[in-house]
Amino acid sequence: MNGDKIEVDGIKGLVAAAKDIDKDGVWTSKYGKMSLLGKEMPVPKNLQRGKEAEEVLAILPASLYVTKCTCCKADFDKDAIVLVMESARLIPAQCCNMMLWSSEIDG
């Protein structure tokens, strides 16, 4: 999947689920594995800052941002990550298989 680009509808029509993204930021789909670091990811419209997609600049421990899932309220596993983009942040919450989006501007 080296040359594939993540589009608004995912890669080749697939959309990543939280359970498909591992602790290293690697997305596994039926087409194989792809590191999300350095890839452009679509950002929800309400978090867009002039661009539909932002580059994943870093993959950090979610504990630097939060300790509990904002969706199901479970404690995050020690391997939980946050994908840091230009202004958007994404935590693929394994506990409830939800993609938790926020914006650096949100605070």
N, CA, C and O atoms as CSV, one atom per row, in Angstrom:
chain,resi,resn,atom,element,x,y,z
A,1,MET,N,N,0.816,-1.190,0.000
A,1,MET,CA,C,0.000,0.000,0.000
A,1,MET,C,C,0.861,1.255,0.000
A,1,MET,O,O,0.378,2.328,0.361
A,2,ASN,N,N,2.103,1.145,-0.390
A,2,ASN,CA,C,3.025,2.278,-0.338
A,2,ASN,C,C,2.560,3.480,-1.132
A,2,ASN,O,O,2.673,4.608,-0.654
A,3,GLY,N,N,2.038,3.271,-2.337
A,3,GLY,CA,C,1.647,4.396,-3.171
A,3,GLY,C,C,0.216,4.837,-2.970
A,3,GLY,O,O,-0.219,5.820,-3.571
A,4,ASP,N,N,-0.532,4.124,-2.128
A,4,ASP,CA,C,-1.935,4.447,-1.924
A,4,ASP,C,C,-2.069,5.686,-1.060
A,4,ASP,O,O,-1.252,5.943,-0.176
A,5,LYS,N,N,-3.110,6.444,-1.333
A,5,LYS,CA,C,-3.393,7.653,-0.575
A,5,LYS,C,C,-4.708,7.467,0.155
A,5,LYS,O,O,-5.642,6.884,-0.396
A,6,ILE,N,N,-4.797,7.938,1.354
A,6,ILE,CA,C,-6.047,7.863,2.100
A,6,ILE,C,C,-6.945,8.979,1.585
A,6,ILE,O,O,-6.607,10.158,1.697
A,7,GLU,N,N,-8.069,8.612,1.032
A,7,GLU,CA,C,-9.033,9.585,0.526
A,7,GLU,C,C,-10.165,9.734,1.542
A,7,GLU,O,O,-10.170,9.071,2.579
A,8,VAL,N,N,-11.121,10.607,1.234
A,8,VAL,CA,C,-12.254,10.811,2.127
A,8,VAL,C,C,-12.989,9.495,2.372
A,8,VAL,O,O,-13.544,9.287,3.451
A,9,ASP,N,N,-12.996,8.603,1.376
A,9,ASP,CA,C,-13.669,7.313,1.549
A,9,ASP,C,C,-12.680,6.205,1.895
A,9,ASP,O,O,-12.989,5.030,1.698
A,10,GLY,N,N,-11.504,6.547,2.405
A,10,GLY,CA,C,-10.512,5.568,2.821
A,10,GLY,C,C,-9.584,5.171,1.687
A,10,GLY,O,O,-9.431,5.913,0.717
A,11,ILE,N,N,-8.974,4.021,1.804
A,11,ILE,CA,C,-8.094,3.501,0.773
A,11,ILE,C,C,-8.877,2.483,-0.030
A,11,ILE,O,O,-9.413,1.524,0.524
A,12,LYS,N,N,-8.944,2.689,-1.333
A,12,LYS,CA,C,-9.679,1.778,-2.222
A,12,LYS,C,C,-11.083,1.524,-1.695
A,12,LYS,O,O,-11.588,0.405,-1.772
A,13,GLY,N,N,-11.716,2.572,-1.154
A,13,GLY,CA,C,-13.077,2.462,-0.661
A,13,GLY,C,C,-13.205,1.981,0.776
A,13,GLY,O,O,-14.313,1.939,1.311
A,14,LEU,N,N,-12.094,1.618,1.414
A,14,LEU,CA,C,-12.152,1.167,2.806
A,14,LEU,C,C,-11.950,2.347,3.754
A,14,LEU,O,O,-11.179,3.264,3.470
A,15,VAL,N,N,-12.637,2.309,4.857
A,15,VAL,CA,C,-12.466,3.320,5.892
A,15,VAL,C,C,-11.924,2.613,7.129
A,15,VAL,O,O,-12.424,1.555,7.510
A,16,ALA,N,N,-10.916,3.186,7.747
A,16,ALA,CA,C,-10.294,2.569,8.922
A,16,ALA,C,C,-11.225,2.633,10.123
A,16,ALA,O,O,-11.897,3.638,10.356
A,17,ALA,N,N,-11.252,1.557,10.870
A,17,ALA,CA,C,-11.915,1.524,12.169
A,17,ALA,C,C,-10.813,1.583,13.225
A,17,ALA,O,O,-9.671,1.206,12.960
A,18,ALA,N,N,-11.154,2.046,14.397
A,18,ALA,CA,C,-10.152,2.169,15.462
A,18,ALA,C,C,-9.435,0.850,15.712
A,18,ALA,O,O,-8.224,0.838,15.934
A,19,LYS,N,N,-10.160,-0.250,15.680
A,19,LYS,CA,C,-9.554,-1.562,15.958
A,19,LYS,C,C,-8.539,-1.971,14.898
A,19,LYS,O,O,-7.742,-2.883,15.119
A,20,ASP,N,N,-8.564,-1.301,13.747
A,20,ASP,CA,C,-7.652,-1.629,12.649
A,20,ASP,C,C,-6.331,-0.865,12.713
A,20,ASP,O,O,-5.442,-1.097,11.894
A,21,ILE,N,N,-6.196,0.044,13.682
A,21,ILE,CA,C,-4.981,0.846,13.825
A,21,ILE,C,C,-4.262,0.399,15.092
A,21,ILE,O,O,-4.810,0.482,16.191
A,22,ASP,N,N,-3.025,-0.077,14.926
A,22,ASP,CA,C,-2.301,-0.617,16.079
A,22,ASP,C,C,-1.526,0.455,16.843
A,22,ASP,O,O,-1.579,1.636,16.498
A,23,LYS,N,N,-0.807,0.034,17.884
A,23,LYS,CA,C,-0.085,0.956,18.771
A,23,LYS,C,C,1.060,1.685,18.086
A,23,LYS,O,O,1.588,2.656,18.627
A,24,ASP,N,N,1.449,1.227,16.896
A,24,ASP,CA,C,2.506,1.883,16.128
A,24,ASP,C,C,1.944,2.780,15.025
A,24,ASP,O,O,2.701,3.349,14.238
A,25,GLY,N,N,0.606,2.908,14.967
A,25,GLY,CA,C,-0.007,3.730,13.938
A,25,GLY,C,C,-0.051,3.043,12.578
A,25,GLY,O,O,-0.064,3.706,11.541
A,26,VAL,N,N,-0.073,1.723,12.586
A,26,VAL,CA,C,-0.149,0.958,11.346
A,26,VAL,C,C,-1.596,0.509,11.146
A,26,VAL,O,O,-2.191,-0.124,12.018
A,27,TRP,N,N,-2.144,0.847,9.989
A,27,TRP,CA,C,-3.510,0.470,9.632
A,27,TRP,C,C,-3.463,-0.838,8.872
A,27,TRP,O,O,-2.751,-0.955,7.875
A,28,THR,N,N,-4.218,-1.826,9.337
A,28,THR,CA,C,-4.318,-3.113,8.666
A,28,THR,C,C,-5.690,-3.216,8.008
A,28,THR,O,O,-6.718,-3.065,8.667
A,29,SER,N,N,-5.693,-3.473,6.707
A,29,SER,CA,C,-6.938,-3.664,5.962
A,29,SER,C,C,-6.810,-4.942,5.152
A,29,SER,O,O,-5.788,-5.625,5.221
A,30,LYS,N,N,-7.830,-5.262,4.394
A,30,LYS,CA,C,-7.765,-6.475,3.570
A,30,LYS,C,C,-6.710,-6.355,2.475
A,30,LYS,O,O,-6.348,-7.355,1.856
A,31,TYR,N,N,-6.210,-5.135,2.226
A,31,TYR,CA,C,-5.169,-4.923,1.225
A,31,TYR,C,C,-3.763,-5.012,1.798
A,31,TYR,O,O,-2.784,-4.982,1.052
A,32,GLY,N,N,-3.656,-5.120,3.121
A,32,GLY,CA,C,-2.343,-5.192,3.742
A,32,GLY,C,C,-2.198,-4.179,4.861
A,32,GLY,O,O,-3.185,-3.737,5.449
A,33,LYS,N,N,-0.956,-3.818,5.147
A,33,LYS,CA,C,-0.645,-2.901,6.248
A,33,LYS,C,C,-0.031,-1.622,5.695
A,33,LYS,O,O,0.678,-1.639,4.689
A,34,MET,N,N,-0.316,-0.511,6.373
A,34,MET,CA,C,0.244,0.772,5.965
A,34,MET,C,C,0.447,1.646,7.198
A,34,MET,O,O,-0.477,1.848,7.986
A,35,SER,N,N,1.659,2.159,7.356
A,35,SER,CA,C,1.925,3.106,8.427
A,35,SER,C,C,1.214,4.423,8.094
A,35,SER,O,O,1.277,4.893,6.958
A,36,LEU,N,N,0.547,5.009,9.074
A,36,LEU,CA,C,-0.156,6.274,8.858
A,36,LEU,C,C,0.765,7.479,9.025
A,36,LEU,O,O,0.412,8.587,8.621
A,37,LEU,N,N,1.931,7.275,9.611
A,37,LEU,CA,C,2.879,8.373,9.797
A,37,LEU,C,C,3.292,8.934,8.438
A,37,LEU,O,O,3.740,8.196,7.561
A,38,GLY,N,N,3.136,10.235,8.279
A,38,GLY,CA,C,3.495,10.891,7.029
A,38,GLY,C,C,2.402,10.864,5.976
A,38,GLY,O,O,2.556,11.458,4.909
A,39,LYS,N,N,1.294,10.180,6.264
A,39,LYS,CA,C,0.186,10.096,5.314
A,39,LYS,C,C,-0.805,11.217,5.564
A,39,LYS,O,O,-0.947,11.697,6.688
A,40,GLU,N,N,-1.488,11.627,4.507
A,40,GLU,CA,C,-2.567,12.600,4.614
A,40,GLU,C,C,-3.830,11.853,5.003
A,40,GLU,O,O,-4.186,10.862,4.366
A,41,MET,N,N,-4.513,12.318,6.044
A,41,MET,CA,C,-5.767,11.706,6.478
A,41,MET,C,C,-6.897,12.707,6.372
A,41,MET,O,O,-6.713,13.886,6.676
A,42,PRO,N,N,-8.074,12.249,5.940
A,42,PRO,CA,C,-9.226,13.148,5.899
A,42,PRO,C,C,-9.620,13.558,7.321
A,42,PRO,O,O,-9.579,12.749,8.248
A,43,VAL,N,N,-9.997,14.812,7.472
A,43,VAL,CA,C,-10.372,15.365,8.762
A,43,VAL,C,C,-11.863,15.705,8.712
A,43,VAL,O,O,-12.333,16.234,7.704
A,44,PRO,N,N,-12.621,15.413,9.783
A,44,PRO,CA,C,-14.044,15.769,9.795
A,44,PRO,C,C,-14.246,17.256,9.489
A,44,PRO,O,O,-13.446,18.098,9.898
A,45,LYS,N,N,-15.315,17.562,8.770
A,45,LYS,CA,C,-15.573,18.937,8.331
A,45,LYS,C,C,-15.553,19.947,9.475
A,45,LYS,O,O,-15.047,21.057,9.307
A,46,ASN,N,N,-16.097,19.578,10.637
A,46,ASN,CA,C,-16.158,20.540,11.744
A,46,ASN,C,C,-14.784,20.837,12.352
A,46,ASN,O,O,-14.655,21.769,13.145
A,47,LEU,N,N,-13.759,20.061,11.995
A,47,LEU,CA,C,-12.406,20.302,12.507
A,47,LEU,C,C,-11.456,20.810,11.429
A,47,LEU,O,O,-10.293,21.099,11.710
A,48,GLN,N,N,-11.945,20.921,10.203
A,48,GLN,CA,C,-11.074,21.344,9.108
A,48,GLN,C,C,-10.678,22.807,9.271
A,48,GLN,O,O,-11.493,23.656,9.630
A,49,ARG,N,N,-9.427,23.069,9.004
A,49,ARG,CA,C,-8.884,24.432,9.060
A,49,ARG,C,C,-8.384,24.813,7.669
A,49,ARG,O,O,-7.216,25.157,7.486
A,50,GLY,N,N,-9.290,24.745,6.691
A,50,GLY,CA,C,-8.941,25.131,5.325
A,50,GLY,C,C,-8.512,23.971,4.445
A,50,GLY,O,O,-8.335,24.150,3.240
A,51,LYS,N,N,-8.341,22.784,5.017
A,51,LYS,CA,C,-7.921,21.616,4.244
A,51,LYS,C,C,-8.785,20.423,4.615
A,51,LYS,O,O,-9.147,20.249,5.778
A,52,GLU,N,N,-9.119,19.594,3.615
A,52,GLU,CA,C,-9.906,18.392,3.874
A,52,GLU,C,C,-9.080,17.296,4.536
A,52,GLU,O,O,-9.624,16.442,5.236
A,53,ALA,N,N,-7.771,17.319,4.317
A,53,ALA,CA,C,-6.893,16.287,4.867
A,53,ALA,C,C,-5.658,16.941,5.467
A,53,ALA,O,O,-5.220,18.004,5.026
A,54,GLU,N,N,-5.108,16.283,6.481
A,54,GLU,CA,C,-3.891,16.766,7.119
A,54,GLU,C,C,-2.897,15.622,7.242
A,54,GLU,O,O,-3.279,14.457,7.353
A,55,GLU,N,N,-1.625,15.967,7.221
A,55,GLU,CA,C,-0.569,14.966,7.346
A,55,GLU,C,C,-0.416,14.523,8.796
A,55,GLU,O,O,-0.461,15.344,9.712
A,56,VAL,N,N,-0.234,13.220,8.998
A,56,VAL,CA,C,0.072,12.694,10.323
A,56,VAL,C,C,1.548,12.994,10.581
A,56,VAL,O,O,2.430,12.413,9.949
A,57,LEU,N,N,1.802,13.906,11.513
A,57,LEU,CA,C,3.157,14.379,11.800
A,57,LEU,C,C,3.853,13.573,12.890
A,57,LEU,O,O,5.079,13.469,12.909
A,58,ALA,N,N,3.059,13.003,13.801
A,58,ALA,CA,C,3.640,12.247,14.908
A,58,ALA,C,C,2.610,11.271,15.455
A,58,ALA,O,O,1.403,11.458,15.300
A,59,ILE,N,N,3.114,10.235,16.092
A,59,ILE,CA,C,2.269,9.272,16.792
A,59,ILE,C,C,2.791,9.227,18.224
A,59,ILE,O,O,3.922,8.809,18.474
A,60,LEU,N,N,1.950,9.663,19.156
A,60,LEU,CA,C,2.357,9.805,20.554
A,60,LEU,C,C,1.445,8.995,21.468
A,60,LEU,O,O,0.352,8.607,21.058
A,61,PRO,N,N,1.881,8.732,22.710
A,61,PRO,CA,C,1.001,8.057,23.663
A,61,PRO,C,C,-0.223,8.929,23.957
A,61,PRO,O,O,-0.097,10.134,24.175
A,62,ALA,N,N,-1.392,8.316,23.961
A,62,ALA,CA,C,-2.621,9.058,24.258
A,62,ALA,C,C,-2.585,9.653,25.661
A,62,ALA,O,O,-3.233,10.664,25.929
A,63,SER,N,N,-1.821,9.020,26.557
A,63,SER,CA,C,-1.746,9.498,27.947
A,63,SER,C,C,-1.195,10.928,28.047
A,63,SER,O,O,-1.366,11.581,29.076
A,64,LEU,N,N,-0.544,11.413,27.002
A,64,LEU,CA,C,-0.085,12.804,26.992
A,64,LEU,C,C,-1.254,13.779,26.873
A,64,LEU,O,O,-1.127,14.960,27.198
A,65,TYR,N,N,-2.390,13.273,26.406
A,65,TYR,CA,C,-3.571,14.114,26.187
A,65,TYR,C,C,-4.699,13.794,27.162
A,65,TYR,O,O,-5.260,14.696,27.784
A,66,VAL,N,N,-5.032,12.509,27.295
A,66,VAL,CA,C,-6.154,12.086,28.141
A,66,VAL,C,C,-5.851,10.702,28.727
A,66,VAL,O,O,-4.976,9.990,28.236
A,67,THR,N,N,-6.584,10.333,29.780
A,67,THR,CA,C,-6.399,9.010,30.377
A,67,THR,C,C,-7.625,8.120,30.208
A,67,THR,O,O,-7.526,6.895,30.287
A,68,LYS,N,N,-8.786,8.742,29.974
A,68,LYS,CA,C,-10.031,7.984,29.815
A,68,LYS,C,C,-10.653,8.278,28.454
A,68,LYS,O,O,-10.508,9.368,27.899
A,69,CYS,N,N,-11.346,7.274,27.939
A,69,CYS,CA,C,-12.059,7.426,26.682
A,69,CYS,C,C,-13.235,8.382,26.885
A,69,CYS,O,O,-14.016,8.216,27.822
A,70,THR,N,N,-13.357,9.357,26.031
A,70,THR,CA,C,-14.451,10.316,26.140
A,70,THR,C,C,-15.773,9.723,25.657
A,70,THR,O,O,-16.834,10.305,25.883
A,71,CYS,N,N,-15.712,8.579,25.000
A,71,CYS,CA,C,-16.927,7.930,24.498
A,71,CYS,C,C,-17.485,6.936,25.519
A,71,CYS,O,O,-18.632,7.069,25.947
A,72,CYS,N,N,-16.686,5.943,25.913
A,72,CYS,CA,C,-17.182,4.888,26.809
A,72,CYS,C,C,-16.698,5.047,28.255
A,72,CYS,O,O,-17.111,4.285,29.130
A,73,LYS,N,N,-15.837,6.018,28.509
A,73,LYS,CA,C,-15.317,6.344,29.855
A,73,LYS,C,C,-14.347,5.312,30.423
A,73,LYS,O,O,-13.971,5.407,31.591
A,74,ALA,N,N,-13.933,4.325,29.618
A,74,ALA,CA,C,-12.955,3.334,30.079
A,74,ALA,C,C,-11.572,3.972,30.153
A,74,ALA,O,O,-11.282,4.924,29.430
A,75,ASP,N,N,-10.722,3.442,31.031
A,75,ASP,CA,C,-9.325,3.877,31.076
A,75,ASP,C,C,-8.643,3.417,29.795
A,75,ASP,O,O,-8.851,2.292,29.343
A,76,PHE,N,N,-7.838,4.280,29.222
A,76,PHE,CA,C,-7.093,3.891,28.030
A,76,PHE,C,C,-6.004,2.894,28.393
A,76,PHE,O,O,-5.379,3.002,29.448
A,77,ASP,N,N,-5.784,1.940,27.530
A,77,ASP,CA,C,-4.688,0.984,27.636
A,77,ASP,C,C,-3.377,1.755,27.530
A,77,ASP,O,O,-3.347,2.833,26.937
A,78,LYS,N,N,-2.307,1.230,28.087
A,78,LYS,CA,C,-0.998,1.908,28.017
A,78,LYS,C,C,-0.508,2.061,26.584
A,78,LYS,O,O,0.327,2.923,26.310
A,79,ASP,N,N,-1.011,1.241,25.665
A,79,ASP,CA,C,-0.595,1.310,24.260
A,79,ASP,C,C,-1.442,2.252,23.413
A,79,ASP,O,O,-1.198,2.381,22.213
A,80,ALA,N,N,-2.438,2.918,24.013
A,80,ALA,CA,C,-3.295,3.829,23.255
A,80,ALA,C,C,-2.443,4.970,22.673
A,80,ALA,O,O,-1.516,5.468,23.312
A,81,ILE,N,N,-2.785,5.358,21.456
A,81,ILE,CA,C,-2.008,6.395,20.760
A,81,ILE,C,C,-2.887,7.561,20.337
A,81,ILE,O,O,-4.115,7.472,20.316
A,82,VAL,N,N,-2.222,8.645,20.005
A,82,VAL,CA,C,-2.886,9.776,19.361
A,82,VAL,C,C,-2.102,10.065,18.084
A,82,VAL,O,O,-0.873,10.134,18.093
A,83,LEU,N,N,-2.836,10.230,16.990
A,83,LEU,CA,C,-2.225,10.632,15.724
A,83,LEU,C,C,-2.274,12.152,15.689
A,83,LEU,O,O,-3.350,12.749,15.672
A,84,VAL,N,N,-1.109,12.764,15.677
A,84,VAL,CA,C,-0.993,14.219,15.709
A,84,VAL,C,C,-0.849,14.727,14.282
A,84,VAL,O,O,0.109,14.406,13.579
A,85,MET,N,N,-1.824,15.526,13.875
A,85,MET,CA,C,-1.789,16.141,12.552
A,85,MET,C,C,-1.532,17.628,12.717
A,85,MET,O,O,-1.266,18.095,13.824
A,86,GLU,N,N,-1.607,18.364,11.639
A,86,GLU,CA,C,-1.282,19.792,11.687
A,86,GLU,C,C,-2.107,20.522,12.741
A,86,GLU,O,O,-1.536,21.237,13.564
A,87,SER,N,N,-3.415,20.368,12.744
A,87,SER,CA,C,-4.236,20.960,13.800
A,87,SER,C,C,-5.180,19.939,14.426
A,87,SER,O,O,-5.668,20.157,15.534
A,88,ALA,N,N,-5.444,18.838,13.744
A,88,ALA,CA,C,-6.345,17.810,14.260
A,88,ALA,C,C,-5.578,16.744,15.042
A,88,ALA,O,O,-4.388,16.518,14.818
A,89,ARG,N,N,-6.284,16.102,15.957
A,89,ARG,CA,C,-5.751,14.987,16.735
A,89,ARG,C,C,-6.752,13.845,16.627
A,89,ARG,O,O,-7.962,14.072,16.622
A,90,LEU,N,N,-6.249,12.617,16.540
A,90,LEU,CA,C,-7.127,11.455,16.435
A,90,LEU,C,C,-6.644,10.356,17.366
A,90,LEU,O,O,-5.496,9.918,17.283
A,91,ILE,N,N,-7.526,9.916,18.252
A,91,ILE,CA,C,-7.243,8.759,19.100
A,91,ILE,C,C,-8.114,7.613,18.594
A,91,ILE,O,O,-9.339,7.678,18.693
A,92,PRO,N,N,-7.488,6.556,18.048
A,92,PRO,CA,C,-8.262,5.372,17.680
A,92,PRO,C,C,-8.518,4.556,18.949
A,92,PRO,O,O,-7.665,3.776,19.373
A,93,ALA,N,N,-9.688,4.737,19.546
A,93,ALA,CA,C,-10.010,4.126,20.837
A,93,ALA,C,C,-10.359,2.652,20.663
A,93,ALA,O,O,-11.435,2.306,20.175
A,94,GLN,N,N,-9.430,1.792,21.070
A,94,GLN,CA,C,-9.634,0.349,20.966
A,94,GLN,C,C,-10.758,-0.133,21.890
A,94,GLN,O,O,-11.433,-1.115,21.582
A,95,CYS,N,N,-10.956,0.547,23.008
A,95,CYS,CA,C,-11.930,0.122,24.014
A,95,CYS,C,C,-13.351,0.067,23.469
A,95,CYS,O,O,-14.127,-0.808,23.852
A,96,CYS,N,N,-13.698,0.986,22.586
A,96,CYS,CA,C,-15.065,1.016,22.042
A,96,CYS,C,C,-15.086,1.124,20.515
A,96,CYS,O,O,-16.139,1.334,19.913
A,97,ASN,N,N,-13.903,0.977,19.893
A,97,ASN,CA,C,-13.769,1.011,18.435
A,97,ASN,C,C,-14.276,2.323,17.835
A,97,ASN,O,O,-14.886,2.331,16.765
A,98,MET,N,N,-14.020,3.428,18.532
A,98,MET,CA,C,-14.433,4.747,18.048
A,98,MET,C,C,-13.202,5.581,17.698
A,98,MET,O,O,-12.148,5.450,18.321
A,99,MET,N,N,-13.355,6.432,16.703
A,99,MET,CA,C,-12.316,7.388,16.334
A,99,MET,C,C,-12.639,8.694,17.059
A,99,MET,O,O,-13.643,9.344,16.768
A,100,LEU,N,N,-11.787,9.065,17.994
A,100,LEU,CA,C,-12.006,10.256,18.806
A,100,LEU,C,C,-11.206,11.424,18.248
A,100,LEU,O,O,-9.985,11.480,18.394
A,101,TRP,N,N,-11.902,12.352,17.610
A,101,TRP,CA,C,-11.261,13.500,16.968
A,101,TRP,C,C,-11.293,14.715,17.871
A,101,TRP,O,O,-12.250,14.910,18.621
A,102,SER,N,N,-10.270,15.521,17.808
A,102,SER,CA,C,-10.236,16.821,18.471
A,102,SER,C,C,-9.351,17.728,17.651
A,102,SER,O,O,-8.721,17.307,16.682
A,103,SER,N,N,-9.317,18.974,18.055
A,103,SER,CA,C,-8.507,19.963,17.360
A,103,SER,C,C,-7.584,20.644,18.350
A,103,SER,O,O,-7.968,20.894,19.492
A,104,GLU,N,N,-6.373,20.943,17.918
A,104,GLU,CA,C,-5.432,21.668,18.775
A,104,GLU,C,C,-6.054,23.002,19.194
A,104,GLU,O,O,-5.783,23.500,20.287
A,105,ILE,N,N,-6.873,23.569,18.339
A,105,ILE,CA,C,-7.519,24.845,18.627
A,105,ILE,C,C,-8.573,24.678,19.723
A,105,ILE,O,O,-8.859,25.620,20.462
A,106,ASP,N,N,-9.162,23.450,19.827
A,106,ASP,CA,C,-10.156,23.176,20.865
A,106,ASP,C,C,-9.545,23.233,22.263
A,106,ASP,O,O,-10.237,23.494,23.246
A,107,GLY,N,N,-8.232,22.984,22.333
A,107,GLY,CA,C,-7.529,23.018,23.609
A,107,GLY,C,C,-7.419,21.713,24.287
A,107,GLY,O,O,-6.844,21.627,25.372
